[in-house]
């Protein structure tokens, strides 16, 4: 399989349509959240700062505490974060709107800037944002495991509404219905972060190492082919994000390989494989120690129930004598645990 075909297959596998969307609006002090499933749910949380990374962290934490599982997020910018403009367009044909907005956007934010627009009555509402700012915002959300698929400023008719939750609901609908105004442009679907999280384990089970040099060569060939076919700028940005994620996961795979390489118990290698195979989801292993008589596993979990489930899977399919040695909670809410078991000897 050549690089382009691999990239296409990977995109189809690691993406999923979602029926659940989160909308967020920050007014300078409070973050207003809405969740769209069959109905809207809402929440309000204190921001504790206005840096995009901090805002993304607070949104991710709030979703986790409420059991909101979605990774698809729309974020509503304040007017101070972007440039907006409204003008009457009674004499401008609608087919000329994109070129009109593009010219205005470049004059305001420079070449390569992002822009979007919406017609409200007889007015054309336009918004623009430097690409560097958009990249910063997207990176902040991606760092927290959130897929930012919509980014916009409020149109003028909604700015007059008193309830800030209306703004969070608006951007949630923009993300869900894949409509403008959206600086990131509507996307067909979102990344399935749960599938992506098991990449290191899958790679470990398939092979002991990944040839990064071959991957980079294939990637460059795929990038050249995409350029020649004039793939849209937004799709290229998605592909680069996928490459970065796989690079990060390859680094994690090497960490697991080094962990196994330091274990001097080749006859119990299958134990290592099975311990890794039944992990994933809400459990992440950080250290495995195996000798001829015992096994010791250290790891992190998002909740105590996940530790119990992993211990049960270990008893049922790997080492029946395993037991929970200790567990404790960190400041960030994750649980550190240690599991120990005795191995049968010949």
C-alpha positions as a Python dict, from the first residue, in 0.01 Angstrom:
ca = {
    (1, 'X'): (0, 0, 0),
    (2, 'X'): (147, 336, -103),
    (3, 'X'): (149, 644, 118),
    (4, 'X'): (-162, 805, -30),
    (5, 'X'): (-373, 489, 8),
    (6, 'X'): (-249, 435, 363),
    (7, 'X'): (-335, 794, 452),
    (8, 'X'): (-687, 760, 308),
    (9, 'X'): (-748, 432, 491),
    (10, 'X'): (-618, 575, 817),
    (11, 'X'): (-845, 879, 788),
    (12, 'X'): (-1152, 660, 734),
    (13, 'X'): (-1061, 435, 1028),
    (14, 'X'): (-971, 705, 1279),
    (15, 'X'): (-1264, 934, 1202),
    (16, 'X'): (-1625, 890, 1307),
    (17, 'X'): (-1953, 1070, 1271),
    (18, 'X'): (-2076, 1192, 1606),
    (19, 'X'): (-2422, 1263, 1740),
    (20, 'X'): (-2292, 1465, 2033),
    (21, 'X'): (-2146, 1816, 2014),
    (22, 'X'): (-2019, 2070, 2266),
    (23, 'X'): (-2052, 2447, 2222),
    (24, 'X'): (-1848, 2690, 2436),
    (25, 'X'): (-1851, 3069, 2478),
    (26, 'X'): (-1613, 3267, 2702),
    (27, 'X'): (-1729, 3615, 2811),
    (28, 'X'): (-1405, 3710, 2988),
    (29, 'X'): (-1491, 3552, 3326),
    (30, 'X'): (-1729, 3260, 3276),
    (31, 'X'): (-1723, 2975, 3024),
    (32, 'X'): (-2073, 2886, 2909),
    (33, 'X'): (-2117, 2530, 2778),
    (34, 'X'): (-2396, 2350, 2595),
    (35, 'X'): (-2415, 1989, 2486),
    (36, 'X'): (-2628, 1883, 2193),
    (37, 'X'): (-2754, 1524, 2184),
    (38, 'X'): (-3128, 1486, 2137),
    (39, 'X'): (-3175, 1794, 2355),
    (40, 'X'): (-2952, 2073, 2488),
    (41, 'X'): (-2779, 2058, 2826),
    (42, 'X'): (-2590, 2355, 2969),
    (43, 'X'): (-2328, 2442, 3230),
    (44, 'X'): (-2135, 2744, 3356),
    (45, 'X'): (-1777, 2728, 3489),
    (46, 'X'): (-1522, 2982, 3609),
    (47, 'X'): (-1245, 3044, 3355),
    (48, 'X'): (-950, 3137, 3586),
    (49, 'X'): (-766, 3316, 3304),
    (50, 'X'): (-811, 3387, 2934),
    (51, 'X'): (-528, 3188, 2771),
    (52, 'X'): (-664, 2949, 2509),
    (53, 'X'): (-481, 2650, 2660),
    (54, 'X'): (-634, 2721, 3002),
    (55, 'X'): (-981, 2763, 2851),
    (56, 'X'): (-948, 2431, 2667),
    (57, 'X'): (-834, 2261, 2988),
    (58, 'X'): (-1135, 2392, 3179),
    (59, 'X'): (-1374, 2283, 2903),
    (60, 'X'): (-1219, 1934, 2889),
    (61, 'X'): (-1235, 1900, 3268),
    (62, 'X'): (-1599, 2016, 3281),
    (63, 'X'): (-1700, 1766, 3011),
    (64, 'X'): (-1520, 1483, 3190),
    (65, 'X'): (-1684, 1560, 3526),
    (66, 'X'): (-2029, 1563, 3364),
    (67, 'X'): (-1973, 1246, 3166),
    (68, 'X'): (-1990, 1426, 2831),
    (69, 'X'): (-1795, 1191, 2605),
    (70, 'X'): (-1791, 1391, 2282),
    (71, 'X'): (-1469, 1512, 2122),
    (72, 'X'): (-1642, 1749, 1874),
    (73, 'X'): (-1629, 2110, 1997),
    (74, 'X'): (-1733, 2450, 1867),
    (75, 'X'): (-1581, 2760, 2028),
    (76, 'X'): (-1727, 3109, 2007),
    (77, 'X'): (-1467, 3387, 2008),
    (78, 'X'): (-1519, 3729, 2159),
    (79, 'X'): (-1508, 4024, 1918),
    (80, 'X'): (-1175, 4132, 2069),
    (81, 'X'): (-1013, 3807, 1946),
    (82, 'X'): (-1107, 3850, 1579),
    (83, 'X'): (-1191, 4124, 1328),
    (84, 'X'): (-1557, 4157, 1226),
    (85, 'X'): (-1739, 4389, 990),
    (86, 'X'): (-2096, 4435, 868),
    (87, 'X'): (-2194, 4604, 542),
    (88, 'X'): (-2501, 4623, 321),
    (89, 'X'): (-2477, 4406, 10),
    (90, 'X'): (-2799, 4488, -175),
    (91, 'X'): (-2599, 4553, -493),
    (92, 'X'): (-2356, 4258, -461),
    (93, 'X'): (-2454, 3923, -620),
    (94, 'X'): (-2429, 3630, -376),
    (95, 'X'): (-2190, 3448, -608),
    (96, 'X'): (-1939, 3732, -549),
    (97, 'X'): (-1958, 3710, -167),
    (98, 'X'): (-1658, 3470, -125),
    (99, 'X'): (-1422, 3686, -334),
    (100, 'X'): (-1547, 4001, -161),
    (101, 'X'): (-1486, 3854, 184),
    (102, 'X'): (-1145, 3710, 85),
    (103, 'X'): (-1024, 4053, -32),
    (104, 'X'): (-1144, 4218, 287),
    (105, 'X'): (-989, 3941, 503),
    (106, 'X'): (-644, 3972, 344),
    (107, 'X'): (-651, 4348, 397),
    (108, 'X'): (-733, 4300, 767),
    (109, 'X'): (-533, 3989, 867),
    (110, 'X'): (-279, 3932, 588),
    (111, 'X'): (-229, 3654, 335),
    (112, 'X'): (-337, 3309, 444),
    (113, 'X'): (-584, 3444, 699),
    (114, 'X'): (-903, 3256, 777),
    (115, 'X'): (-1242, 3408, 707),
    (116, 'X'): (-1611, 3330, 709),
    (117, 'X'): (-1936, 3515, 651),
    (118, 'X'): (-2314, 3502, 689),
    (119, 'X'): (-2589, 3708, 534),
    (120, 'X'): (-2819, 3865, 794),
    (121, 'X'): (-3106, 4051, 631),
    (122, 'X'): (-2957, 4293, 381),
    (123, 'X'): (-2619, 4291, 556),
    (124, 'X'): (-2316, 4070, 503),
    (125, 'X'): (-2153, 3983, 836),
    (126, 'X'): (-1784, 3897, 793),
    (127, 'X'): (-1516, 3769, 1030),
    (128, 'X'): (-1143, 3710, 987),
    (129, 'X'): (-859, 3572, 1196),
    (130, 'X'): (-482, 3542, 1135),
    (131, 'X'): (-385, 3183, 1059),
    (132, 'X'): (-130, 3184, 1344),
    (133, 'X'): (-404, 3266, 1596),
    (134, 'X'): (-630, 2993, 1457),
    (135, 'X'): (-341, 2742, 1477),
    (136, 'X'): (-281, 2840, 1840),
    (137, 'X'): (-647, 2787, 1930),
    (138, 'X'): (-672, 2452, 1750),
    (139, 'X'): (-349, 2329, 1912),
    (140, 'X'): (-477, 2425, 2258),
    (141, 'X'): (-793, 2218, 2216),
    (142, 'X'): (-608, 1928, 2054),
    (143, 'X'): (-367, 1917, 2350),
    (144, 'X'): (-668, 1851, 2575),
    (145, 'X'): (-806, 1575, 2350),
    (146, 'X'): (-1082, 1794, 2202),
    (147, 'X'): (-1142, 1815, 1828),
    (148, 'X'): (-1222, 2179, 1744),
    (149, 'X'): (-1444, 2164, 1435),
    (150, 'X'): (-1608, 2508, 1457),
    (151, 'X'): (-1469, 2851, 1544),
    (152, 'X'): (-1670, 3170, 1499),
    (153, 'X'): (-1778, 3510, 1633),
    (154, 'X'): (-2144, 3590, 1699),
    (155, 'X'): (-2354, 3744, 1421),
    (156, 'X'): (-2499, 4085, 1512),
    (157, 'X'): (-2857, 3973, 1576),
    (158, 'X'): (-2743, 3729, 1845),
    (159, 'X'): (-2507, 3978, 2008),
    (160, 'X'): (-2811, 4162, 2143),
    (161, 'X'): (-2936, 3860, 2336),
    (162, 'X'): (-2886, 3878, 2714),
    (163, 'X'): (-2830, 3508, 2784),
    (164, 'X'): (-2467, 3407, 2708),
    (165, 'X'): (-2580, 3044, 2679),
    (166, 'X'): (-2747, 3144, 2351),
    (167, 'X'): (-2398, 3207, 2214),
    (168, 'X'): (-2274, 2866, 2328),
    (169, 'X'): (-2586, 2708, 2176),
    (170, 'X'): (-2527, 2897, 1849),
    (171, 'X'): (-2172, 2768, 1800),
    (172, 'X'): (-2287, 2416, 1901),
    (173, 'X'): (-2542, 2425, 1617),
    (174, 'X'): (-2278, 2557, 1375),
    (175, 'X'): (-2059, 2254, 1459),
    (176, 'X'): (-2346, 2003, 1449),
    (177, 'X'): (-2512, 2125, 1129),
    (178, 'X'): (-2178, 2196, 953),
    (179, 'X'): (-2291, 2544, 851),
    (180, 'X'): (-2137, 2891, 828),
    (181, 'X'): (-2022, 3112, 986),
    (182, 'X'): (-1726, 2888, 1073),
    (183, 'X'): (-1364, 3003, 1036),
    (184, 'X'): (-1252, 2637, 1019),
    (185, 'X'): (-1508, 2552, 750),
    (186, 'X'): (-1758, 2268, 795),
    (187, 'X'): (-1600, 1922, 826),
    (188, 'X'): (-1760, 1591, 742),
    (189, 'X'): (-1674, 1421, 1069),
    (190, 'X'): (-1437, 1426, 1367),
    (191, 'X'): (-1143, 1222, 1490),
    (192, 'X'): (-1225, 916, 1700),
    (193, 'X'): (-985, 985, 1989),
    (194, 'X'): (-1063, 652, 2157),
    (195, 'X'): (-944, 461, 1850),
    (196, 'X'): (-636, 680, 1824),
    (197, 'X'): (-551, 618, 2192),
    (198, 'X'): (-494, 244, 2130),
    (199, 'X'): (-248, 299, 1845),
    (200, 'X'): (64, 232, 2063),
    (201, 'X'): (-73, -104, 2181),
    (202, 'X'): (-179, -204, 1830),
    (203, 'X'): (165, -117, 1696),
    (204, 'X'): (330, -313, 1979),
    (205, 'X'): (126, -625, 1902),
    (206, 'X'): (187, -607, 1526),
    (207, 'X'): (562, -538, 1536),
    (208, 'X'): (843, -453, 1775),
    (209, 'X'): (938, -134, 1598),
    (210, 'X'): (820, 118, 1335),
    (211, 'X'): (1046, 243, 1063),
    (212, 'X'): (1010, 618, 1102),
    (213, 'X'): (1235, 685, 803),
    (214, 'X'): (1004, 488, 570),
    (215, 'X'): (699, 657, 718),
    (216, 'X'): (844, 1003, 659),
    (217, 'X'): (936, 910, 302),
    (218, 'X'): (582, 783, 237),
    (219, 'X'): (439, 1094, 400),
    (220, 'X'): (638, 1328, 178),
    (221, 'X'): (531, 1134, -131),
    (222, 'X'): (168, 1153, -17),
    (223, 'X'): (199, 1526, 52),
    (224, 'X'): (340, 1591, -297),
    (225, 'X'): (59, 1392, -454),
    (226, 'X'): (-199, 1582, -251),
    (227, 'X'): (-48, 1912, -365),
    (228, 'X'): (-58, 1802, -728),
    (229, 'X'): (-424, 1707, -697),
    (230, 'X'): (-496, 2045, -534),
    (231, 'X'): (-656, 1906, -220),
    (232, 'X'): (-826, 2184, -20),
    (233, 'X'): (-631, 2368, 248),
    (234, 'X'): (-857, 2249, 529),
    (235, 'X'): (-812, 1879, 435),
    (236, 'X'): (-434, 1921, 420),
    (237, 'X'): (-443, 2071, 771),
    (238, 'X'): (-641, 1766, 890),
    (239, 'X'): (-385, 1531, 735),
    (240, 'X'): (-97, 1712, 904),
    (241, 'X'): (-278, 1685, 1237),
    (242, 'X'): (-311, 1308, 1180),
    (243, 'X'): (62, 1281, 1104),
    (244, 'X'): (149, 1468, 1424),
    (245, 'X'): (-76, 1239, 1627),
    (246, 'X'): (74, 923, 1479),
    (247, 'X'): (426, 1064, 1541),
    (248, 'X'): (332, 1119, 1906),
    (249, 'X'): (187, 769, 1931),
    (250, 'X'): (503, 620, 1776),
    (251, 'X'): (701, 791, 2053),
    (252, 'X'): (471, 629, 2309),
    (253, 'X'): (521, 291, 2137),
    (254, 'X'): (898, 327, 2168),
    (255, 'X'): (851, 404, 2538),
    (256, 'X'): (658, 78, 2581),
    (257, 'X'): (925, -112, 2384),
    (258, 'X'): (1197, 27, 2613),
    (259, 'X'): (987, -71, 2915),
    (260, 'X'): (965, -430, 2790),
    (261, 'X'): (1331, -438, 2686),
    (262, 'X'): (1433, -368, 3048),
    (263, 'X'): (1243, -672, 3175),
    (264, 'X'): (1476, -973, 3210),
    (265, 'X'): (1216, -1249, 3180),
    (266, 'X'): (1190, -1373, 2822),
    (267, 'X'): (1000, -1688, 2920),
    (268, 'X'): (717, -1465, 3050),
    (269, 'X'): (705, -1239, 2744),
    (270, 'X'): (347, -1348, 2670),
    (271, 'X'): (247, -1209, 3009),
    (272, 'X'): (373, -866, 2901),
    (273, 'X'): (184, -885, 2572),
    (274, 'X'): (-142, -987, 2743),
    (275, 'X'): (-112, -720, 3013),
    (276, 'X'): (-81, -453, 2744),
    (277, 'X'): (-352, -610, 2526),
    (278, 'X'): (-624, -587, 2795),
    (279, 'X'): (-538, -226, 2886),
    (280, 'X'): (-658, 82, 2698),
    (281, 'X'): (-967, 296, 2741),
    (282, 'X'): (-950, 455, 3089),
    (283, 'X'): (-630, 267, 3192),
    (284, 'X'): (-272, 351, 3088),
    (285, 'X'): (20, 130, 3201),
    (286, 'X'): (337, 312, 3307),
    (287, 'X'): (563, 30, 3430),
    (288, 'X'): (569, -350, 3416),
    (289, 'X'): (813, -562, 3622),
    (290, 'X'): (829, -939, 3566),
    (291, 'X'): (1060, -1204, 3702),
    (292, 'X'): (1031, -1583, 3718),
    (293, 'X'): (799, -1575, 4022),
    (294, 'X'): (596, -1255, 4014),
    (295, 'X'): (462, -966, 3807),
    (296, 'X'): (413, -605, 3917),
    (297, 'X'): (212, -352, 3712),
    (298, 'X'): (196, 24, 3770),
    (299, 'X'): (-48, 248, 3585),
    (300, 'X'): (-286, 543, 3572),
    (301, 'X'): (-666, 541, 3549),
    (302, 'X'): (-932, 808, 3516),
    (303, 'X'): (-1158, 648, 3777),
    (304, 'X'): (-1152, 372, 4040),
    (305, 'X'): (-1401, 160, 3846),
    (306, 'X'): (-1151, 138, 3560),
    (307, 'X'): (-888, -5, 3801),
    (308, 'X'): (-1135, -268, 3924),
    (309, 'X'): (-1225, -367, 3569),
    (310, 'X'): (-859, -396, 3465),
    (311, 'X'): (-781, -606, 3775),
    (312, 'X'): (-1072, -836, 3688),
    (313, 'X'): (-953, -875, 3328),
    (314, 'X'): (-601, -953, 3455),
    (315, 'X'): (-734, -1225, 3689),
    (316, 'X'): (-951, -1380, 3418),
    (317, 'X'): (-709, -1387, 3126),
    (318, 'X'): (-348, -1331, 3241),
    (319, 'X'): (-254, -1406, 3605),
    (320, 'X'): (-522, -1544, 3835),
    (321, 'X'): (-333, -1450, 4152),
    (322, 'X'): (-316, -1075, 4077),
    (323, 'X'): (-431, -838, 4350),
    (324, 'X'): (-447, -462, 4402),
    (325, 'X'): (-145, -366, 4611),
    (326, 'X'): (-225, 4, 4651),
    (327, 'X'): (-392, 301, 4480),
    (328, 'X'): (-408, 677, 4538),
    (329, 'X'): (-548, 989, 4370),
    (330, 'X'): (-331, 1262, 4215),
    (331, 'X'): (-409, 1636, 4221),
    (332, 'X'): (-541, 1619, 3863),
    (333, 'X'): (-797, 1353, 3960),
    (334, 'X'): (-621, 1053, 3800),
    (335, 'X'): (-564, 739, 4008),
    (336, 'X'): (-219, 581, 4050),
    (337, 'X'): (-241, 206, 4109),
    (338, 'X'): (-10, -95, 4161),
    (339, 'X'): (-117, -454, 4085),
    (340, 'X'): (94, -756, 4188),
    (341, 'X'): (59, -1126, 4112),
    (342, 'X'): (245, -1454, 4158),
    (343, 'X'): (353, -1654, 3852),
    (344, 'X'): (351, -2032, 3845),
    (345, 'X'): (696, -2185, 3812),
    (346, 'X'): (789, -2510, 3639),
}
